[in-house]
Amino acid sequence: MRNDYLKAASAIIRQPNILINVVSRRVKQLKAGSKPLVDSLEKLDMEDIVLKEIIEGKISYELYSDQMKSTDNAFMNK
């Protein structure tokens, strides 16, 4: 994994746990056949491709909200 990509992506997604989750989920998508959203002249590892996607603003994330949790619990209790 390229250290410069990791530092740049860490400046965008500041929480390490969230960054790890975003990268791992996107790597799974790439392994399953999704096309990379960025071009590169060099051969990059999948993790580096994802970090570059984050840096270029091609992918983002959304946190699971407490409101959604309470809605899910309401359905589970029925």
HUTA-V451612 format. One record per pair of residues at least 24 apart in sequence whose ideal C-beta (glycine too) atoms are under 10 Angstrom apart, sorted by the first residue. I is the first residue (numbers start at 0). J is the second residue. If there is no record, write none. Layout:
i={I/I}
j={J/J}
This chain:
i={0/0/0/0/0/0/0/1/1/1/1/1/1/1/3/3/3/4/4/4/4/4/4/4/4/4/4/5/5/5/5/6/6/7/7/7/7/7/8/8/8/8/8/8/8/8/9/9/10/10/11/11/11/11/11/11/12/12/12/12/14/17/17/18/18/18/18/20/21/21/21/21/21/21/21/22/22/22/22/22/22/22/22/23/24/24/24/25/25/25/25/25/25/25/28}
j={43/44/45/46/47/49/50/41/43/44/46/47/50/51/47/50/54/43/44/46/47/48/49/50/51/53/54/46/47/50/54/50/54/50/51/53/54/55/46/47/49/50/51/52/53/54/50/53/53/54/50/53/54/55/56/59/50/53/59/60/62/60/62/49/50/53/60/60/49/50/52/53/58/59/60/46/47/48/49/50/52/53/58/49/49/58/60/49/50/52/53/57/58/60/58}
